[in-house]
Amino acid sequence: MAADTDMPARLRHRRELAGLSVEEFAEQVGVTTRAVRYWEAGVREIGDRYFGRVLAALRCDAQAIGQGRRGEETLRDLRRTASLSAEQVATHLRKYRTTAHMKMTADKIRGLEQGGHVRGREWRSTPDCATIAKALAALYRVPLRLLIDAWRRTNTSVAAPGIAPPSKRAPDPRIQETWDSLNDRQRLYLRELFHEDQEQEQEQVQRRLDGSPYTPAPQWRRFLFCLHAPARAVGYTPVQERLRVAGVHDPGAGASLSALERRGLIVRHQDTVYLPSIGEVRRTRVELTRAGRSAARSGLGIERLATPPGMLSEWLWRLLVRVIVQAPISDGDVPGRGTHHLAVGHSVRKGVPARGFIEHRQPYGAEGGPHYWYPTRSGLDHAADHLADYQQLYSGVNTEGLEAHLNGPM
């Protein structure tokens, strides 16, 4: 990250905000008071050995003291945050069982961080670079996806570590046995409940993309099954209509739901609701458990791919595709929680930076006016690197026209 010219002032402000005197701060970091005064005067840069200690003492991240923005971290930034010198990193890697044979040196670590070619055949091998990336992630105590993002931003002259492609989850025979133990009516109920659950899930994905307020999953997964009143007065719920279309003309909340609940496939919630034309009416809501969704997928032959570490969830991938294809787009087209995960300068939660795949800025060359959302180079590179994997993993996401934008201007 490039240092902010206001970094000394920000450092002093954060120290004062933390309630630390120069002497107390110096003691926690392990330096002299003179070193702290030099840092706060802008005379010297914080050394690699102390940078992470500074952040720990101030209880903040690098962005708070003007050392760049979240989502723009380089490999050097991650190393400094871990308070390690290039020599220390090389020493650790020579001790790791998986990287000991690579004969790491401080010069190789610095060469990687400076974006140039690094001597050695391991740097031309994607599997070897993936091994190095995993070792560095463990050493720097960061998620592997953060390390890979930083590597991709830092150096394109060596092989990219890459992310493992989506893999099929090994089927659990117990799940199929659960499905096989159900009778035809119970299977029909579970199937239609599963379809309703998935429809609710897709609706929530769209709501996120539309910028609607976030609704916790325990709320929307608990959908209405029936109202305990004559159908001529209250009609049928969507899931009852599904069952009627499937041939169940008396879709009650009795034996079939009880059987599914005994097997741990659903949870029933019963309460009352006031209807103006009738008054208080009992209602039954249903929530599928993970076991219930798994059994339905197994019985319906729906194959679920495991999302590898470092790849986006479906709704975030859908959002990234939208920004790439439609940029520039306005604030209203990017929901708030999406920015937490994807936008430069944002954070998923404390200590977990966003991916830095989109940014909010003015058009290039503009001297004023509104800001819009654009993909960053990191976002374009990520989409280009893993487009085929995402198309396999999330076949329902429309990527038409995406490839034409991946190598164009940002």
N, C-alpha and C positions, 0 to 999 in steps of 0.2 A: 504494500500500500504506500502511496506517496504521502509524505508527511504534510500536514496542514501548516501553513506559515504561522498560525495562531497556536501551535502545539505547546510552546512553553507556557503561554497564558492559560490554556486549557488544563495543563498539568497542574499548575498552581491552584487553579479553581477547584479541580477535583480533590486535591489534597486538603484544601480548606473545607470543602464540602464533607469530606470524610472525618473532619475534626482532628486532623493530625498536624502537629507542629513539624517543622523541618527535621528536628532531632528525632522525633518519634517515627516519622516516615523513613528517614535514613536507616534507623535501627531495624525496622521491619524488612526493608529491601536488602540490607546488608552492605551498605555503602557509607561513605563519609558525608557529613553535612555539606562539605564543599561540592561534592558530586551533585547533590540535589540542587544546590544553588546554580551550578553550571547548567543543569538541565532546564531549570525554570527561567534562566536568562537566555537560553538558546545558544549558549556557547558550545555545548557538546550534545551529541545525540546519545540517547539511552543505549547502553551496550546490550549485545545479544544475551549475555548471561543474566541481565537484570530486568529485561523488558517484561517478562512474564511475572516476575516478583512485584514489579510496579503495579501491574493490573490487579494482581491478587490483593495487594495492600489497599488499593483504591476501590476494590470491588466493582470493577467496570471492565468493559472490553476496549479494544484498541480504538474503535470509532469514537469513543467518548473523549479521548485525548487527542483527536485529530490525526490519527494514523490511518487515513483512508476510510473506506466504507465497507460495511458488511456485504458480502457477496462479491467482493473484488480481491479477496485474499490471495496472495501468492504463496509459493512454498517457503520463501524466506520469512514471510509474515507468520506462518504457522510455526516455523522453527523458533523465531524470536519470542513468540507468545509462550512457547514451552521453555524459555530461558536456556536454550542450548546453542553452543557455537557449532560451526561446521565440523570442527575437529571432534567435538563430543559426539555428534551424530555419526560420523564415520567410525569412531571407536565402538559405539553401540552396535552398528550394523555388522561390524567384523565379528562381534560376539554372538549375534543371532544365528541360530542353526540354519535358517532358510537363506540367509544372505552372507554367511561367513566366507563361502567360496568365491564371492564376487570381488573381494579385496578392495573394499571401499576406502577412499581417501577424502580428505577435506576438499581437495581440488575438484574431485568429481561432484561432490555435493554442491560446491559453489558454481561449477559449470552448469549443473542442472538448473540451479536457481537463476542463473544469468541468461538462460534461454538458448545456449549454444549447444554444439555437438559435444558429446562426452565419449571419450575413448573407451572401448570395450564392447564386445559383442552382445553383452547382456542388455545394453541400452538400445539395441536394434530389435530386441525380442519383446513382443507384447506380454507373454507369460512372465518373463523375468521382470519386466517393469511393473507388472501387477504384483509380483512378490515384493519388490522394493516398496511399492506404494502401501501395501498392507503393513510392512514393517515400520514405515514412517508414520502411518496413522496411529499405530500402537504406541510409538515413541512420543509422538506429539499429543497423544490422548485426544484425538478428534475422530469423528465418524469417517469411515472410508470414503463415503461420497464427497465429503468436504475436501479430503486430501486429493481425490481424483479431479474435482473441479479446479482446485488450485493448481494442480499439475498441468491441466489442459490450458489454463490461462498463462502459465509461466513458460512452458517449453513445448514447442511443436517440432523441434529438431530431433528429439529422441522418440522412441515408440511410445504411444499412449497406453497407459495401464489398462484402459477399457473396463467395461462392466460386463459381468457374466450375462449371457442371454437368458430370457425367461425359460424356466425349467418346469416340467410337468411334476406336480406333486404326486408322490407315491400314494396309490389308493390304499385306504385303510379297510381291510376286509370286514372289520366290525361295523363300519358304516353301511356297507351293502347288506350285511346280515340284519341290521335294524330295519332297512327298507323291506327286505324279504319277509320279515316277521309281521308286516302289516297286512290286513286284508284289503280287498279292492276298494271298499268305501273309505277306509282310513288313508290309503294311498292317494285317492282322489282329493280328499280334504287337504292333505299335506301339500299336494301339488298346487292346488289353487291358492292355498295360503302362501306358498312360496312365490307364486307369480305376483300376488298382491304385495308381498314384502319387497320384491325386486322393483315393482313399479313405484313404490314409495321411495325406494333408494334412488332411482333415476330422477324422480321429481326433486329430491333434495339436491342432487348434483346440478340440475338445471337452476334451482333457486340460488345456489352458490355462484354459478356463472352469471346470474342476473343481478347479483349483489344484494340479495335479500338477507335479512338477519339470520345468523346461525342458529339452528335448532338442534339441541343435543339428540343423539341417536336414540337414547332410551325413550324419548317422547314420540318421535315419528315412527319408530318401529312398532309401537303399540297401536295398532289400527283397529277400527271398529269392525266387529264381526256381526253382531245383531242387536236389535232392540227388542226387548221382551214385551211386545204389543202386537195386536193384529196387523198383518201385512197390509190390509186395506186402509189402515189408518197411518202407518209409518213407512210403507213401502219396503223394498229390499236394499240392503247395503251392497256396495260393489262386489264384495267377496261372496255374498249370497247369490248375486246375479251370476257370478262365475260358476258357482256350483249348479245353479239351475240350468245354465247352458250345457253343462257337462252331464245333465241327466238327474241331478238330485233335486227333486221338487219340494222336499221338506227339509231345507238346510238349517236344522236346528243346532243348538249349542250343547247337545247332550253327549251320548255315548262315544261318538267319534272323537270329539275334542278331548273327552276324559281319557280315552285310550292314548292319544298323542301326548297328553300332559303326563301320564304315568310313565311314559318312556323318555321323558325329558326333552321332547322335541318342540314343545310350545309351553308358554305360560299364559294362563287366563287371568284377566283382571276384570272384576265385576264391581260396578258402582251404579249410581242413578244419575239421570239427567232430566232436566225440566223441559218439556215441550209445550209451547203455548196452547195448542189445541187439545192436549190430553192431560198434562200435568206431569208428575214425577213418573219416570219410566226406568225400569232396570235395563242396563246394557252390559254386553260382554265384549271386551276388547281382547285381542290376541297378539302375542309377541312370539315370533319364532326364536328359538335358541340357536346357537351356533351348530349344535348337533342336529337340529331340525333342518337348517339350511344345507348342511353337509349331506344329510340323508336324502333330501329332495334332489340335490345335484347328482348324487350317485344313482338314484332311481331313474332320473330323467336323462342320464348320460351326458350331463353338462360337465365338460372338462374345465377345471380351473387351474390357470397357470400361476406359479409363485412369482411375485414381483421381486426381482433381484435388488439388493441394496444399491442405492444410487439412482434407481429409476423412479420416475414420478408416478403418483397415483393417477387413476384415470381422469379425475376431474381437473387435476393440475396439468396433465398433458393436454387435455382439451383446451384449457385456458392458454397454455403456451402456444399451441397451434393457432388459436384465434389471434393472438397478438402478432405472431409472425406474419400471418397471411393478410391481416386487415390493418396493420399499423400504417399511420398513426391512429390510435383509437382513444376515445375520451375516458375520463375517470369512471363514468357510469357503466362502462363495459368491462371493468375489472373489479370484481368484488373484493372487499377489504381483506378477507382471510386469505385470498389468493396472493395478495401482495406480501403477506407475512411469510409465505413459503418461497416466493419466487423473486421478489423485487430487491434490487440493489438498495442497501441502506436499511433494510428491514431485518426482523428476527422472528423466527417461529416462536421461540420463548427465550428466556435469558440464557445466554451462552451458546445458543444454536442459531448461527446466521442463516439468512435466506440463501437460496441458490445463486442469486445474482443473474437470473436469466432474462429479466425484463427491467426496464428503468423508466422513470417519469422525468421527462425533460422537454425543453423547447426544441423545435426543429433546428437542425444544423443551420447556422448562419443567421438565425433569428436573434434580434437584440431585445426583444420584449414579447409580450403576449402570453397566451395560455401554454401550459405544459400538456404533453400527451404521452401515451405509453408506447414504447418501442422495445423490440428484442435487443439484447446485448449480444456482443460477439460470443460470449459464453453460451447464451441461450441458443443461438444459431448453430454453434458447434455441437452442442449436446443433441439437438434435434437431428442434425446431419449424421452424427455418429451412431445414433440408435433408432433411426426411423424405422428400419425393417423390424427391429425387436418390438417397438411400440405397435406397429401395424399387426403383428402377431398377437401381442398381448391384449390390445384394446381395438379389436376389429370394428367396433361400433363407432369409433371416432373418425369423422370425415377429415382426411388429410389431402383432399384434392387441391392441387395448386401449391402445396407446401414446398415441394422440391424446388420449384422455380424461384422461391424466395430465399433459400438457404445459402446460396453463394452470392447473392446480390448485396447492395449497400444496406447498412443498418438504418 
